[in-house]
Amino acid sequence: MKRPTGITILGILYILGGIVMMLLSITLGLLSSVLLDSLGQNSISMLFGSVEYFLTSSIFAIVLGIIAIIQFIIAGALFSGKNWGRTTVIIFAISDLVFETISLFVGNAMGIIFLMFDTMVLYYMWRPHVLAYFKGINVASSQQFYNPSFSNLFPVTSSKYEPRQSIFRTINTTTKSIHP
């Protein structure tokens, strides 16, 4: 099945986020190593403050690197249609909604942009054609949008290679063969 355009865009955003996190991790790691090298002949109190900064920045650089790797893995899952990738994106969007709501109450007006983005992601992840993509169901381009007719609600197949039929057509053909 063809990947939905929104999933491609979301995957690219996860890759870009991973690249930014990886660059921040490398930069922070390099800065902390430069700081450790520059200690030289400084006093003991300066040494302990700098070592504390070095350890904190090193741990933070490692965490940023791990986040970058997770973002690359999620992007790969989105591109390959793995349902756990969709579930992970939904969980991250919900947790981000909670944190951005809290940040709005603290006074972060930029949180509104992230709230809107996360709301759009959550809405998009529940669209029928996106659900079909992650479940591996082949959906025609004309059926990618919501169709409230009852004939499309219960798809039935007798073989995985035969085209899907509605349950009502199956019932009609069965009753015609019993009652001619």
Helices and strands as residue ranges (DSSP letters): H 5-37, H 44-80, H 83-106, H 111-125, H 128-135, G 141-143, G 150-152, E 155-156, E 165-166, H 167-178
